């Protein structure tokens, strides 16, 4: 599994944003979770947002989109993304740290 596009923030507002990325199809179970680890310092990504998706086995890629709520206005956040199967097994992919 590899990240082929992103991750990129979408719809950045004072209190909410979405992080979107695309990977090669992770296979395994039909249900996966996109996970964003984030925080206000790159060395402290202790907050987590997660979103469930269903893998379409007929497509070579899978899009993950995770909503992050409760953000502080005019604050820089750092984040990295990963994904797991429904049973908790990692898809084996993690992005570098980015910011929004």
DSSP file (Angstrom, degrees, kcal/mol; ACC not computed):
  #  RESIDUE AA STRUCTURE BP1 BP2  ACC     N-H-->O    O-->H-N    N-H-->O    O-->H-N    TCO  KAPPA ALPHA  PHI   PSI    X-CA   Y-CA   Z-CA
    1    1 A X              0   0    0      0, 0.0     2,-0.3     0, 0.0    24,-0.1   0.000 360.0 360.0 360.0 138.4    0.0    0.0    0.0
    2    2 A X        -     0   0    0     91,-0.1    22,-2.1    22,-0.0     2,-0.5  -0.996 360.0-113.2-143.5 146.2    1.3    3.5   -0.9
    3    3 A X  E     +A   23   0A   0     -2,-0.3    20,-0.3    20,-0.2     3,-0.1  -0.703  33.0 177.0 -76.6 123.9   -0.1    7.0   -0.7
    4    4 A X  E     +     0   0A   0     18,-2.7     2,-0.3    -2,-0.5    19,-0.2   0.689  65.6  21.4-103.3 -23.6   -0.5    8.2   -4.3
    5    5 A X  E    S-A   22   0A   0     17,-1.6    17,-2.5     3,-0.0    -1,-0.3  -0.988  97.1 -56.7-146.6 135.6   -2.0   11.6   -3.7
    6    6 A X  E     -A   21   0A   0     -2,-0.3    15,-0.2     1,-0.3     2,-0.1  -0.402  13.7-136.2  86.0-163.2   -2.0   13.9   -0.6
    7    7 A X  E     +     0   0A   0     13,-0.6     2,-0.4    -2,-0.1    -1,-0.3   0.433  54.0 163.6 -76.2 148.9   -2.7   14.2    2.1
    8    8 A X  E     -A   20   0A   0     12,-2.6    12,-2.8    -3,-0.2     2,-0.2  -0.991  36.4-119.1-134.7 143.2   -4.2   17.6    1.6
    9    9 A X  E     -A   19   0A   0     -2,-0.4     2,-0.3    10,-0.2    10,-0.2  -0.579  29.0-167.2 -78.7 145.4   -6.5   19.7    3.8
   10   10 A X  E     +A   18   0A   0      8,-3.4     8,-2.2    -2,-0.2     0, 0.0  -0.916  62.1   8.5-125.0 154.4   -9.9   20.7    2.4
   11   11 A X  S    S-     0   0    0     -2,-0.3     2,-0.5     6,-0.2    -1,-0.2   0.875  75.5-165.6  46.2  55.9  -12.4   23.2    3.6
   12   12 A X        +     0   0    0      5,-0.1     2,-0.2    -3,-0.1     5,-0.2  -0.612  18.6 159.5 -75.2 124.2  -10.2   24.8    6.3
   13   13 A X        -     0   0    0      3,-2.1    58,-0.0    -2,-0.5     0, 0.0  -0.748  56.3 -88.6-130.8-177.5  -12.2   26.9    8.7
   14   14 A X  S    S+     0   0    0     -2,-0.2    61,-0.1     1,-0.2     3,-0.1   0.812 122.8  19.3 -63.4 -29.0  -11.6   28.3   12.2
   15   15 A X  S    S+     0   0    0      1,-0.2    56,-2.4    55,-0.1    55,-0.5   0.557 123.9  32.3-122.2 -11.4  -13.0   25.2   13.8
   16   16 A X        +     0   0    0     53,-0.2    -3,-2.1    54,-0.2     2,-0.3  -0.995  49.7 169.2-148.9 149.5  -13.1   22.3   11.3
   17   17 A X  E     - B   0  68A   0     51,-1.8    51,-3.3    -2,-0.3     2,-0.4  -0.970  23.3-134.3-150.4 164.4  -11.1   20.9    8.4
   18   18 A X  E     -AB  10  67A   0     -8,-2.2    -8,-3.4    -2,-0.3     2,-0.5  -0.957  11.4-152.7-118.2 141.5  -11.1   17.7    6.3
   19   19 A X  E     -AB   9  66A   0     47,-2.5    47,-2.6    -2,-0.4     2,-0.4  -0.971  17.0-170.8-113.9 128.9   -7.9   15.9    5.4
   20   20 A X  E     +AB   8  65A   0    -12,-2.8   -12,-2.6    -2,-0.5   -13,-0.6  -0.943  12.3 158.7-123.4 140.1   -8.0   13.8    2.2
   21   21 A X  E     -AB   6  64A   0     43,-2.1    43,-3.3    -2,-0.4     2,-0.4  -0.984  25.8-139.1-153.2 160.2   -5.6   11.3    0.7
   22   22 A X  E     -AB   5  63A   0    -17,-2.5   -18,-2.7    -2,-0.3   -17,-1.6  -0.965  19.6-178.7-123.8 137.3   -5.6    8.5   -1.8
   23   23 A X  E     -AB   3  62A   0     39,-2.5    39,-2.6    -2,-0.4   -20,-0.2  -0.834  39.4 -90.0-123.7 165.1   -3.7    5.2   -1.5
   24   24 A X  E    S- B   0  61A   0    -22,-2.1    37,-0.3    -2,-0.3     2,-0.1  -0.421  73.3 -72.1 -62.6 156.3   -3.4    2.1   -3.7
   25   25 A X        -     0   0    0     35,-2.7    -1,-0.1     1,-0.2    36,-0.1  -0.342  45.4-152.7 -59.5 121.7   -6.1   -0.3   -2.8
   26   26 A X        -     0   0    0      1,-0.2    -1,-0.2    -2,-0.1     3,-0.1   0.657  22.0-161.8 -75.0 -14.1   -5.2   -1.7    0.7
   27   27 A X        +     0   0    0      1,-0.1    -1,-0.2     3,-0.1     2,-0.1  -0.240  47.7  90.6  65.4-159.1   -7.0   -5.0    0.2
   28   28 A X  S    S+     0   0    0     57,-0.1    -1,-0.1     2,-0.0     4,-0.1  -0.457  88.5  10.8  71.2-141.3   -7.9   -7.1    3.3
   29   29 A X  S    S-     0   0    0      2,-0.2    26,-0.1    -2,-0.1    -3,-0.0  -0.211  73.1-119.5 -69.2 161.3  -11.2   -6.4    4.9
   30   30 A X  S    S+     0   0    0     24,-0.1    25,-3.5    55,-0.0     2,-0.5   0.792  96.7  67.1 -70.9 -28.3  -13.9   -4.3    3.3
   31   31 A X  E     +C   54   0B   0     23,-0.2    55,-1.8    21,-0.0     2,-0.3  -0.833  61.7 165.4-102.3 128.7  -14.0   -1.8    6.1
   32   32 A X  E     -CD  53  85B   0     21,-2.4    21,-2.8    -2,-0.5     2,-0.4  -0.869  25.6-135.2-130.9 165.6  -11.0    0.4    6.8
   33   33 A X  E     -CD  52  84B   0     51,-2.7    51,-2.0    -2,-0.3     2,-0.4  -0.993   6.8-145.4-126.4 129.6  -10.4    3.6    8.8
   34   34 A X  E     -CD  51  83B   0     17,-2.7    17,-2.1    -2,-0.4     2,-0.4  -0.790  24.3-162.9 -85.3 135.3   -8.5    6.7    7.8
   35   35 A X  E     -CD  50  82B   0     47,-2.9    47,-2.1    -2,-0.4     2,-0.5  -0.978  13.4-165.3-127.5 132.8   -6.7    8.1   10.8
   36   36 A X  E     -CD  49  81B   0     13,-2.9    13,-2.2    -2,-0.4     2,-0.5  -0.977   5.1-162.0-115.5 122.1   -5.2   11.6   11.2
   37   37 A X  E     +CD  48  80B   0     43,-2.6    43,-1.9    -2,-0.5     2,-0.3  -0.910  28.7 163.3 -98.4 125.6   -2.8   12.2   14.1
   38   38 A X  E     +CD  47  79B   0      9,-2.9     9,-2.3    -2,-0.5     2,-0.3  -0.928  14.7 148.0-144.6 164.6   -2.6   15.9   14.8
   39   39 A X  E     - D   0  78B   0     39,-1.9    39,-3.2    -2,-0.3     6,-0.1  -0.964  55.9 -89.4-177.5-179.6   -1.5   18.6   17.2
   40   40 A X  S    S+     0   0    0     -2,-0.3     2,-0.3    37,-0.2    36,-0.1   0.390 109.3  47.8 -92.3   3.2   -0.1   22.1   17.6
   41   41 A X  B >  S-G   44   0C   0      3,-0.6     3,-2.0    37,-0.1    37,-0.1  -0.996  80.3-129.8-140.1 140.1    3.5   20.9   17.5
   42   42 A X  T 3  S+     0   0    0     -2,-0.3     3,-0.2     1,-0.3    -1,-0.1   0.761 110.2  52.2 -62.9 -23.2    5.1   18.5   15.1
   43   43 A X  T 3  S+     0   0    0      1,-0.2    -1,-0.3    -3,-0.0     2,-0.2   0.438 108.2  54.8 -90.5   1.0    6.6   16.5   17.9
   44   44 A X  B <   +G   41   0C   0     -3,-2.0     2,-0.8     1,-0.0    -3,-0.6  -0.649  52.4 154.3-136.0  78.8    3.2   16.1   19.7
   45   45 A X        +     0   0    0     -3,-0.2    -6,-0.2    -2,-0.2    -7,-0.1  -0.464  24.1 139.9 -98.3  58.7    0.6   14.7   17.4
   46   46 A X        +     0   0    0     -2,-0.8     2,-0.3    -9,-0.1    -1,-0.2   0.542  42.5  84.7 -86.3  -8.3   -1.4   13.3   20.3
   47   47 A X  E     -C   38   0B   0     -9,-2.3    -9,-2.9    -3,-0.2     2,-0.4  -0.718  62.5-161.1 -94.9 148.5   -4.9   14.1   19.0
   48   48 A X  E     -C   37   0B   0     -2,-0.3     2,-0.4   -11,-0.2   -11,-0.2  -0.986  15.3-174.9-134.8 137.7   -6.6   11.7   16.7
   49   49 A X  E     -C   36   0B   0    -13,-2.2   -13,-2.9    -2,-0.4     2,-0.3  -0.979  14.8-172.6-125.6 144.3   -9.5   11.9   14.2
   50   50 A X  E     -C   35   0B   0     -2,-0.4     2,-0.4   -15,-0.2   -15,-0.2  -0.984  10.2-171.7-141.3 145.8  -10.8    8.8   12.4
   51   51 A X  E     -C   34   0B   0    -17,-2.1   -17,-2.7    -2,-0.3     2,-0.3  -0.997  20.6-130.0-141.3 135.4  -13.3    8.0    9.7
   52   52 A X  E     +C   33   0B   0     -2,-0.4     2,-0.3   -19,-0.2   -19,-0.2  -0.603  28.4 176.1 -83.3 141.1  -14.7    4.7    8.4
   53   53 A X  E     -C   32   0B   0    -21,-2.8   -21,-2.4    -2,-0.3     2,-0.5  -0.949  26.9-128.0-136.5 160.6  -14.6    3.8    4.7
   54   54 A X  E     -C   31   0B   0     -2,-0.3     2,-0.3   -23,-0.2   -23,-0.2  -0.951  26.5-129.3-109.3 129.4  -15.6    0.8    2.6
   55   55 A X        -     0   0    0    -25,-3.5     2,-0.9    -2,-0.5     7,-0.1  -0.601   9.9-145.1 -78.1 131.3  -13.0   -0.4    0.2
   56   56 A X    >   -     0   0    0     -2,-0.3     3,-2.0     5,-0.2     5,-0.1  -0.868   7.7-161.6 -95.8 105.6  -14.2   -0.9   -3.4
   57   57 A X  T 3  S+     0   0    0     -2,-0.9    -1,-0.1     1,-0.3   -32,-0.1   0.671  85.0  66.2 -64.6 -16.4  -12.2   -4.0   -4.6
   58   58 A X  T 3  S+     0   0    0     -3,-0.1     2,-0.4     2,-0.0    -1,-0.3   0.542  92.2  73.3 -81.9  -6.6  -12.9   -3.1   -8.2
   59   59 A X  S <  S-     0   0    0     -3,-2.0   -34,-0.0     1,-0.1    -3,-0.0  -0.855  73.4-142.2-109.4 144.1  -10.9    0.1   -8.0
   60   60 A X  S    S+     0   0    0     -2,-0.4   -35,-2.7   -36,-0.1     2,-0.3   0.673  85.6  45.2 -76.5 -15.2   -7.1    0.3   -7.9
   61   61 A X  E     -B   24   0A   0    -37,-0.3     2,-0.4    -5,-0.1   -37,-0.2  -0.880  66.1-150.2-128.9 160.1   -7.2    3.2   -5.4
   62   62 A X  E     -B   23   0A   0    -39,-2.6   -39,-2.5    -2,-0.3     2,-0.5  -0.997  11.4-144.6-130.5 132.7   -9.0    4.2   -2.2
   63   63 A X  E     -B   22   0A   0     -2,-0.4     2,-0.4   -41,-0.2   -41,-0.2  -0.843  11.8-164.3 -99.6 131.6   -9.8    7.7   -1.1
   64   64 A X  E     -B   21   0A   0    -43,-3.3   -43,-2.1    -2,-0.5     2,-0.4  -0.908   7.6-179.6-109.7 141.3   -9.7    8.5    2.6
   65   65 A X  E     -B   20   0A   0     -2,-0.4     2,-0.4   -45,-0.2   -45,-0.2  -0.948   4.1-173.8-144.0 119.6  -11.4   11.7    4.0
   66   66 A X  E     -B   19   0A   0    -47,-2.6   -47,-2.5    -2,-0.4     2,-0.4  -0.956  15.2-142.5-122.8 130.7  -11.3   12.5    7.7
   67   67 A X  E     -B   18   0A   0     -2,-0.4     2,-0.5   -49,-0.2   -49,-0.2  -0.752  10.0-159.9 -91.0 133.8  -13.1   15.4    9.5
   68   68 A X  E     -B   17   0A   0    -51,-3.3   -51,-1.8    -2,-0.4     3,-0.3  -0.970  15.0-173.7-115.0 118.8  -11.3   17.1   12.3
   69   69 A X        +     0   0    0     -2,-0.5   -53,-0.2   -53,-0.2   -54,-0.0  -0.606  54.2  40.2-104.8 165.5  -13.5   19.1   14.7
   70   70 A X  S    S+     0   0    0    -55,-0.5   -54,-0.2    -2,-0.2    -1,-0.2   0.759  70.1 164.3  74.0  27.3  -12.9   21.4   17.6
   71   71 A X        -     0   0    0    -56,-2.4     2,-0.4    -3,-0.3    -1,-0.2  -0.401  38.6-117.1 -75.5 155.0   -9.9   23.3   16.1
   72   72 A X    >   -     0   0    0     -2,-0.1     3,-0.8     1,-0.1    -1,-0.1  -0.776  35.0-107.6 -91.2 134.5   -8.8   26.6   17.6
   73   73 A X  T 3  S+     0   0    0     -2,-0.4     3,-0.1     1,-0.2   -59,-0.1  -0.231  97.5  11.2 -59.5 148.9   -9.0   29.6   15.4
   74   74 A X  T 3  S+     0   0    0      1,-0.2     2,-0.4     0, 0.0    -1,-0.2   0.838  97.4 132.3  52.1  41.4   -5.8   31.1   14.0
   75   75 A X    <   -     0   0    0     -3,-0.8     2,-0.4   -61,-0.1    -1,-0.2  -0.973  55.6-131.0-123.7 135.8   -3.7   28.1   15.1
   76   76 A X        -     0   0    0     -2,-0.4     2,-0.4   -36,-0.1    -4,-0.0  -0.730  26.5-165.1 -83.7 130.8   -1.2   26.1   13.1
   77   77 A X        -     0   0    0     -2,-0.4    23,-2.4   -39,-0.0     2,-0.3  -0.907   8.1-152.3-116.6 146.8   -1.8   22.4   13.3
   78   78 A X  E     +DE  39  99B   0    -39,-3.2   -39,-1.9    -2,-0.4     2,-0.3  -0.878  23.4 170.3-113.1 148.1    0.6   19.6   12.3
   79   79 A X  E     -DE  38  98B   0     19,-2.4    19,-2.8    -2,-0.3     2,-0.3  -0.989  23.8-166.2-154.7 160.0   -0.6   16.2   11.1
   80   80 A X  E     -D   37   0B   0    -43,-1.9   -43,-2.6    -2,-0.3     2,-0.3  -0.964  20.8-139.9-142.2 156.8    0.2   12.8    9.6
   81   81 A X  E     +D   36   0B   0     -2,-0.3    14,-2.2    15,-0.3     2,-0.3  -0.844  23.9 158.7-121.4 155.5   -2.1   10.2    8.2
   82   82 A X  E     -DF  35  94B   0    -47,-2.1   -47,-2.9    -2,-0.3     2,-0.3  -0.901  22.1-139.2-153.8 178.8   -2.4    6.4    8.3
   83   83 A X  E     -D   34   0B   0     10,-0.6     8,-2.6    -2,-0.3     9,-0.4  -0.993  11.0-168.3-149.2 155.3   -5.0    3.8    7.8
   84   84 A X  E     -DF  33  90B   0    -51,-2.0   -51,-2.7    -2,-0.3     6,-0.2  -0.941  26.6-108.4-138.5 158.4   -6.1    0.5    9.4
   85   85 A X  E >   -D   32   0B   0      4,-3.1     3,-2.1    -2,-0.3   -53,-0.2  -0.371  46.9 -97.2 -76.0 167.2   -8.4   -2.4    8.7
   86   86 A X  T 3  S+     0   0    0    -55,-1.8   -54,-0.1     1,-0.3    -1,-0.1   0.794 125.2  56.7 -59.7 -28.8  -11.5   -2.8   10.8
   87   87 A X  T 3  S-     0   0    0    -56,-0.2    -1,-0.3     2,-0.1   -55,-0.1   0.482 124.1-101.7 -81.9  -2.1   -9.7   -5.3   13.0
   88   88 A X  S <  S+     0   0    0     -3,-2.1     2,-0.3     1,-0.3    -2,-0.1   0.354  73.4 143.2 101.1  -5.5   -6.9   -2.8   13.8
   89   89 A X        -     0   0    0      1,-0.1    -4,-3.1    -5,-0.1    -1,-0.3  -0.536  52.9-117.8 -71.9 130.1   -4.2   -4.1   11.5
   90   90 A X  E     -F   84   0B   0     -2,-0.3    -6,-0.3    -6,-0.2    -1,-0.1  -0.335   4.0-138.0 -65.5 145.1   -2.2   -1.3    9.9
   91   91 A X  E     -     0   0B   0     -8,-2.6    -1,-0.1     2,-0.2    -7,-0.1   0.508  45.7-117.1 -78.3  -5.1   -2.3   -0.9    6.2
   92   92 A X  E    S+     0   0B   0     -9,-0.4     2,-0.4     1,-0.2    -8,-0.1   0.733  77.0 111.3  80.1  23.5    1.5   -0.2    6.5
   93   93 A X  E     +     0   0B   0    -10,-0.3   -10,-0.6   -91,-0.1     2,-0.3  -0.987  34.5 170.5-132.9 141.4    1.4    3.3    5.2
   94   94 A X  E     -F   82   0B   0     -2,-0.4   -12,-0.2   -12,-0.2   -91,-0.1  -0.980  24.0-133.6-148.9 135.7    2.1    6.6    7.0
   95   95 A X        -     0   0    0    -14,-2.2   -88,-0.1    -2,-0.3     3,-0.1  -0.405  29.1-101.2 -82.8 162.1    2.5   10.1    5.6
   96   96 A X        -     0   0    0      1,-0.1     2,-0.3    -2,-0.1   -15,-0.3  -0.332  55.0 -82.6 -67.3 166.0    5.3   12.6    6.5
   97   97 A X        +     0   0    0    -17,-0.1   -17,-0.2   -19,-0.1     2,-0.2  -0.579  56.6 173.2 -75.3 133.1    4.2   15.4    8.9
   98   98 A X  E     -E   79   0B   0    -19,-2.8   -19,-2.4    -2,-0.3     2,-0.3  -0.680  16.7-135.8-125.9-178.7    2.4   18.3    7.2
   99   99 A X  E      E   78   0B   0    -21,-0.3   -21,-0.2    -2,-0.2   -90,-0.2  -0.972 360.0 360.0-142.3 158.2    0.7   21.4    8.5
  100  100 A X              0   0    0    -23,-2.4   -22,-0.2    -2,-0.3    -1,-0.1   0.240 360.0 360.0-143.6 360.0   -2.4   23.5    8.0
